[in-house]
Amino acid sequence: MSKIHDEKRLEAVDSYNILNTLPEKEYDDITRLASIICDVPVSLVSVISGSKQFFKSHYGVDISETPVDVAFCAHAIESTEDIFIVEDARQDERFSANPLVVNDPNIVFYAGVPLIDEDKHALGTLCVIDVQPKSLTDDQVAALKILASQVMQLFILRKSKLELAVKHNELNRKTKRLNNIITSTKVGTWEWDVKQDVVQINENWASMVGYTVDELQHVNLERFVSLIHKDDREKVQQEVEKCFRKEIDFYDVECRLVHKDGHIVWIITKGQVMS
C-alpha cells in the first residue's frame, strides 16, 4: 500500500489537527530560515492528507495547497531516504511533465525532509524549492534536517496543547457537574492536606456548625477536630486511621459536631485517604 494512503498515517495526520489551520509565526520563521540557509526563493512546511497537500507555512509563494498527485512532497514521503532531492525536475522523467514544473511556480530544484512522528509516520515535509538547477552542500542538508526536526517538535507541542485543552475542558465539565450535585444536595465536604496540615471545607460544611466558610477556611486539623464533640473524637480518629493503614477503603462514622452557638449537630461523615 502507498504510504500516502496508509490508514495509520492518515489517522496520525488528523491527530495533529494541522490541516487548514491559519499561518503561525513559529513555522514561518523556520521556512524563511530554510530559504536563507539553502539560498533558494521558496520554502514550505507541507502536511499531506489523502487527497491534498496543505502548506502550514509557505515562504516565497502564495499558494496554500496543491493536489497530492502533483506534490513533490508525496514522493519525499514515499522515499526511504531521510531527504529527497531533485536537482533538475525538467530532466527527471518523474516530474518533467508535472504542471508545477511546466507552469507556475516552475519548480526545477526540490529538496524535502520528511516530518516523521514518534510512530514513524511521515506527516509531510519541510522542503526548499528553486526555479533553477541546484545542489545542496552537506552543511545545508544537515541544517535542513535540523529545521525539519524543529517543525516536528512544533507539531508535537501543538498536539499536546490540544490534548491538554480537551482534558481541561472535560475536567471543568466534571467539576461543574460535581459542584452542582453538592450544591443541590447540600452535602458538606472537607479535605485535609496531610503534609501542609491544612483543612479545606465548603460552604455547606461551615453552615452546619454555624460558621461562614471564611471563618473555617484553611484551618489546621487540630482546629477542625475541635468542632467534633469530645466524646466522639476518638471514634472518628480510629476510623480515619484504619484508612491510613489501608485496613478499609472508606470510613463511615456517625458523630456529633458542636455548633457555634453551643448546640449539638448529628452528622454522618464518610471519606477516604486519596494518597
C-alpha positions, -999 to +999 in steps of 0.1 A: +000+000+000+011+036-007+024+054+023+004+084+014-029+065+017-019+043+047-047+044+072-024+047+102-006+076+086-038+094+078-050+090+114-017+104+126-021+134+104-056+140+117-045+137+153-023+168+149-052+189+136-030+210+113-048+208+080-065+241+070-051+260+101-040+296+099-004+306+095+018+308+126+049+328+131+069+299+145+065+279+113+070+310+090+103+317+108+116+282+100+107+284+063+123+318+060+154+305+077+155+274+055+152+296+024+182+317+036+204+288+046+198+269+013+198+301-008+165+294-025+135+316-031+108+292-018+104+270+014+074+252+026+061+232+055+037+207+040+012+183+055-002+156+032-037+142+036-052+116+014-061+140-014-043+173-009-010+188+002-016+216+027+011+242+034+013+251+070+039+277+060+047+290+026+076+313+021+081+328-013+048+316-028+012+325-022-004+291-027-017+273+004-023+238-011-019+216-041-034+182-051-014+152-039-010+138-073+013+166-084+030+171-050+068+166-049+064+161-011+044+130-018+075+115-034+095+125-004+072+106+019+072+075-003+110+076-004+130+056+021+157+084+022+159+109+050+160+137+024+145+136-011+164+157-036+156+165-073+183+187-087+166+194-121+130+183-124+130+192-161+154+163-167+137+139-144+110+117-161+090+116-129+085+153-129+092+168-163+055+169-173+044+179-138+022+211-140+042+226-111+073+223-133+058+232-166+037+261-152+039+284-122+058+281-098+081+264-124+098+241-099+133+230-111+151+221-078+135+204-049+147+191-016+124+178+011+129+163+045+100+141+058+084+151+091+084+119+110+064+114+142+073+091+171+053+063+155+074+066+123+046+081+103+056+108+077+031+136+081+046+159+055+079+177+047+100+207+052+111+215+017+131+241-003+125+249-039+143+268-067+135+278-103+169+267-115+191+236-111+209+234-078+226+211-053+230+214-016+262+213+005+265+188+033+260+217+058+229+228+041+215+193+041+223+190+078+207+223+086+175+214+067+172+182+087+177+201+120+150+226+110+127+197+100+132+183+135+121+217+149+090+217+128+081+182+141+086+194+177+062+223+170+037+197+157+041+176+189+037+207+211+006+217+192-009+182+197+000+182+234-017+215+239-048+203+221-050+172+242-044+192+273-072+216+264-096+186+258-087+172+292-090+206+309-125+211+294-136+176+304-123+182+340-141+215+341-173+198+329-170+171+356-161+196+383-191+218+374-213+187+375-199+176+409-203+211+423-239+212+411-246+179+428-230+191+460-249+224+460-283+209+452-279+181+478-264+205+504-236+180+512-208+193+533-172+184+521-138+187+537-103+178+526-072+175+548-038+182+532-017+160+555+017+174+546+006+210+549-018+203+578-045+224+562-082+216+561-104+230+533-142+229+536-171+240+515-198+264+525-223+237+533-200+221+559-194+255+575-231+263+577-237+230+595-218+244+625-229+280+622-198+294+607-190+311+574-167+294+551-141+322+555-140+316+593-130+280+589-112+280+556-076+267+557-076+259+594-053+232+607-065+197+618-065+205+655-090+233+650-111+212+627-112+183+652-122+207+680-156+211+662-163+174+668-179+166+702-152+155+726-169+121+732-168+113+695-133+123+685-116+091+694-142+071+674-137+093+643-099+092+647-099+054+649-119+050+616-097+075+598-065+058+610-079+025+596-080+042+562-044+053+566-034+017+574-054+006+544-075-017+565-106-002+550-111+018+518-137+042+532-146+053+567-183+058+576-189+073+611-220+089+628-208+116+652-218+149+668-205+184+659-206+214+682-224+243+666-211+278+671-239+287+694-232+255+715-260+231+704-253+196+690-255+187+653-256+150+643-239+141+611-227+111+591-192+116+578-177+095+550-144+096+533-112+080+521-075+086+520-066+097+485-028+095+487 
